[in-house]
Amino acid sequence: MKRVLLLWLIAATHAPADARQVTATVYHEWYHGRTTACGQTYQHWGISAAHPWLPCGTRLRLEHRGRVLTVPVTDRCDCGSVDLSAGAAYRLGVPIDGTATVTIR
């Protein structure tokens, strides 16, 4: 019984919700040119994101203040939500040197 409950709890906490608000931060430019956890080269002004547990290649539909952008997950992060490349942050209107609340679908 405990094992079934634990598996249900893990699935429930990792299942993507229809819409979820999270805090988005921006990668530092220091990572530009380095290899990501998914094996790609990080491009600071490209369109990409890092997420703590979503599989590589997952596409996130992000919304911020009326702007919408689809971003692929190309890296892992130890952040609580999502790290954006500077290019993705710029297109969404997220401050490059700060954080913002975005909606993930």
C-alpha positions in Angstrom: 0.0 0.0 0.0 2.8 2.4 0.9 4.5 1.7 -2.4 1.4 2.4 -4.4 0.8 5.7 -2.5 4.4 6.7 -3.1 4.2 6.0 -6.8 0.9 8.0 -7.1 2.4 10.9 -5.1 5.5 11.0 -7.4 3.3 10.8 -10.5 1.0 13.6 -9.2 3.8 15.9 -8.4 5.6 15.4 -11.7 2.6 15.4 -14.0 2.4 18.5 -16.0 -0.6 20.6 -15.0 -2.8 22.4 -17.6 -1.3 25.7 -16.5 1.2 26.4 -13.8 2.8 29.6 -12.7 6.5 29.4 -11.8 9.4 31.7 -11.3 11.7 32.0 -14.3 15.3 33.0 -14.0 17.9 33.6 -16.7 21.2 31.7 -17.3 24.3 33.7 -16.8 26.3 34.4 -20.0 29.2 32.4 -18.4 27.6 29.2 -19.6 27.6 30.3 -23.3 29.4 27.7 -25.4 29.4 25.0 -22.7 27.8 21.6 -23.2 24.3 21.2 -21.6 23.1 18.1 -19.8 21.3 17.1 -23.0 24.6 17.2 -25.0 23.9 20.4 -26.9 26.0 23.6 -26.9 24.3 26.4 -24.9 23.7 29.5 -26.9 23.1 32.5 -24.6 21.0 34.4 -27.2 19.3 31.2 -28.5 15.9 29.9 -27.4 16.2 27.2 -24.7 15.4 26.4 -21.1 16.6 24.3 -18.2 14.2 22.4 -16.0 14.9 20.3 -12.8 13.1 17.1 -14.0 11.4 17.4 -17.4 13.1 15.2 -20.1 15.4 16.7 -22.7 13.5 17.8 -25.7 10.3 18.6 -23.9 8.8 21.8 -25.4 7.3 24.3 -22.9 4.7 26.8 -23.9 5.6 29.9 -21.7 3.5 32.9 -21.3 4.4 36.3 -19.7 2.4 39.5 -19.9 0.6 38.5 -23.0 3.7 37.2 -24.8 3.8 33.5 -25.7 6.9 31.4 -26.6 7.6 27.7 -27.1 10.9 26.7 -25.6 12.7 23.3 -25.7 14.3 21.9 -22.5 18.0 21.5 -23.3 19.5 21.3 -19.8 19.0 20.5 -16.1 19.0 23.1 -13.3 18.9 23.0 -9.6 16.5 26.0 -9.7 13.0 25.6 -8.3 11.3 26.1 -11.6 12.8 27.1 -15.0 16.0 28.8 -16.3 15.7 30.6 -19.6 18.4 31.5 -22.1 18.8 35.3 -22.6 17.1 35.0 -26.0 14.0 33.3 -24.6 13.9 35.8 -21.7 14.1 38.8 -24.1 11.3 37.5 -26.3 9.1 36.9 -23.3 9.9 40.3 -21.7 11.6 38.7 -18.7 14.3 40.9 -17.2 17.7 39.5 -18.1 19.2 40.3 -14.7 16.2 39.3 -12.6 13.3 36.9 -12.2 9.7 36.9 -13.3 6.6 34.8 -12.9 5.7 32.9 -16.1 2.9 30.5 -16.9 3.9 27.0 -18.2 1.4 25.0 -20.4 
